[in-house]
């Protein structure tokens, strides 16, 4: 029958059966085919590629995938060790000049609570140089991340200039 098979049209019972199997028309008399050449399958696939219609939706889903935990309590010995390490860091990083000179590098595991629940949240590990420690505000700043001292679960001093091993 030419551009489509008539048997398919008779056996198919849907609205566009007569045009489903047609080939793309070729216009030889005008410049349409020259101006719009036939596109490859790969290029056509790019046209119909998925996109994020809702901005922030992927981040919201990622937040829902986070597994939240209960806040763990420290023992008295762990509190004492943590206080000793914080005091040592404060001696070496009490101001920004000392912090740059001594270069104390730490790894901290701290608890980040949910907005509406202080006992449930997630544990986050941060590593880097201590830029500031403020016992009056009870915060320690590693690079640009400010962490409350009360939320620290584990503190490990990796290295520091002018000090041997601080972890002993």
Number of C-alpha atoms within 10 A of each C-alpha: 6 7 11 15 12 14 9 13 17 11 9 12 9 9 9 10 16 15 11 11 14 12 10 8 8 12 10 9 7 9 10 11 13 11 8 8 10 11 9 8 8 8 9 11 11 9 8 8 7 8 7 8 7 7 9 10 11 11 10 10 10 10 10 10 9 10 9 14 13 13 18 11 9 13 8 9 9 13 15 12 14 19 14 14 18 17 15 15 23 19 13 24 23 17 14 14 13 16 22 16 13 19 19 24 19 18 18 19 16 21 25 19 18 12 8 8 8 12 14 17 19 16 21 12 13 16 16 18 22 25 23 23 27 15 13 6 9 13 18 22 17 21 13 11 13 14 19 18 19 10 16 21 20 16 20 15 21 15 18 19 13 11 10 9 11 15 13 6
